[in-house]
Amino acid sequence: MYPSSFDLTVARSVAEATAALSEGGEDARILAGGQSLIPMMKLRFAFPSLLVDINEIAELASLERQNGELRVGATVRHADVAASDLAFGAVAAAAPWVADPLVRNRGTLVGSVAHCDPEGDWNSVLLATGATVQIAGADGSERSIPITELIVGPFTNSLGEGEMLTAVHVPVPSGASGGAYLKLERKVGDYATVGVATHLELDEDGRISSAGIALTSVAPSNLKATEAESVLIGESPSGELFAEAASLTADAAEPRSDIRGTAEWKRNVVRVYTRRGLEQALSQARSS
Ligand SMILES: Cc1cc2nc3c(=O)[nH]c(=O)nc-3n(C[C@H](O)[C@H](O)[C@H](O)COP(=O)(O)OP(=O)(O)OC[C@H]3O[C@@H](n4cnc5c(N)ncnc54)[C@H](O)[C@@H]3O)c2cc1C
C-alpha cells in the first residue's frame, strides 16, 4: 500500500528540525532510519502530514565516549553500534540481535527508543543500564531525562510538541562491570519472543553495587524489574541469589499467550534467561 501524502523537510540543524516540528504541530514526525515509520505509513497505521528528515544533521551522527558516558547520536545506526569498540556490556551484546543486516544499516538506536515498541530491544538495554535521553525543544531548550521518564506506554513517549531526541547517554561504569542481552526469536532477524537485558557492577569486595534487569516483549512496555534489581544490590553474587532475582523477574513479567508461545512458557523463558544473563554479566565483570 502507498502512504497517504505528506510534506518533507530536510533539516540541516537541530534548530531547523525542532522549528519545523513545532510548525507542523502534532501531525509532524521525525524521519530517522524510517525502518518503523515508513512501514507504519505504508500500512496506514500512521499518516503524518509532515516528515522532518534529520539524516543531514552532522552533529547527530556521532558515537563517542565523553564525561564517563557512551553518547549515541540520533542518526547512529544499529550497525554502527554493533561495529563499535566503544559499545560495552548489554549495549554491545544487544546490537547484533536487532532485526536483520538491512534494517541495522538504516535503523537508528535513538529512533527505536523514541518509537517505544514493547518488542524493541534497545529500551530494555537502556532501562537495565540506567541511560538518559537528551531532548531538544523548539525554543532552543535542551533537557535530559532518565529513560524511565521517556517511556509512557506502547508506542508512546513523553516528548512534547516540537521536541526531538538528539542522543542517548549510557553511563560507563568506572569499576568492574558486565552485561548481557539474551533474546529468543523464532527466526533470525525477528522481533523478540522474549528478551532479557542484564547489567551488573561490582564493588572492590566483589559485592553487587549496581544491578539492572529489563524485559522485551513480555509486558505492554519494556519492563524494568525493580524488585529483582533491589534484592541483588549490596549482596555477594551466588547461584541462589540469581535464582531469587530470576524468580522475581519472572513474577513481574506480564506475558500474553500468542502464536509464539503460551504466557506460562514465556514466563519460564524470562526466569531462565534472567539467571543466565546475570551469570554472563558476572563473569564479564570478574574478568573486566
Ligand atoms: C523487518 C524489520 C525487523 C525489525 N526487527 C527489529 C528487532 O528485532 N528489534 C528491534 O528492536 N527493532 C526491530 N525493528 C525496528 C527497527 O529497529 C527500527 O529501526 C527502529 O524501531 C526505529 O528506528 P528508525 O531510525 O528506523 O526510526 P524511524 O522509523 O525513522 O522512526 C520511528 C519513530 O520514532 C520517531 N523518531 C525517530 N527518531 C526520533 C528522534 N530523534 N526524536 C524523536 N522522535 C524520533 C519517528 O518520528 C517515528 O515515530 C525491525 C524493523 C523491521 C522493518
The ligand as an ORCA input file, in Angstrom:
! r2SCAN-3c Opt
* xyz 0 1
  C      11.832     -6.214      9.170
  C      12.088     -5.443     10.449
  C      12.547     -6.131     11.559
  C      12.789     -5.436     12.748
  N      13.231     -6.144     13.835
  C      13.536     -5.479     14.978
  C      14.058     -6.171     16.107
  O      14.317     -7.383     16.087
  N      14.306     -5.455     17.240
  C      14.089     -4.111     17.306
  O      14.347     -3.513     18.347
  N      13.611     -3.425     16.242
  C      13.331     -4.066     15.088
  N      12.849     -3.359     14.011
  C      12.641     -1.896     14.126
  C      13.942     -1.157     13.792
  O      14.860     -1.392     14.838
  C      13.782      0.358     13.618
  O      14.998      0.802     13.055
  C      13.572      1.171     14.877
  O      12.462      0.720     15.589
  C      13.272      2.648     14.551
  O      14.421      3.335     14.199
  P      14.413      4.218     12.891
  O      15.650      5.032     12.902
  O      14.203      3.338     11.722
  O      13.192      5.210     13.175
  P      12.029      5.744     12.225
  O      11.312      4.612     11.596
  O      12.545      6.812     11.340
  O      11.103      6.426     13.342
  C      10.360      5.648     14.259
  C       9.533      6.584     15.158
  O      10.385      7.300     16.053
  C      10.307      8.716     15.804
  N      11.669      9.233     15.891
  C      12.764      8.757     15.248
  N      13.854      9.442     15.623
  C      13.439     10.379     16.513
  C      14.113     11.390     17.263
  N      15.423     11.585     17.150
  N      13.377     12.157     18.093
  C      12.041     11.957     18.227
  N      11.341     11.020     17.534
  C      12.043     10.247     16.696
  C       9.701      8.861     14.408
  O       9.024     10.087     14.251
  C       8.765      7.663     14.376
  O       7.574      7.970     15.048
  C      12.589     -4.026     12.813
  C      12.135     -3.334     11.682
  C      11.891     -4.032     10.502
  C      11.417     -3.263      9.292
*
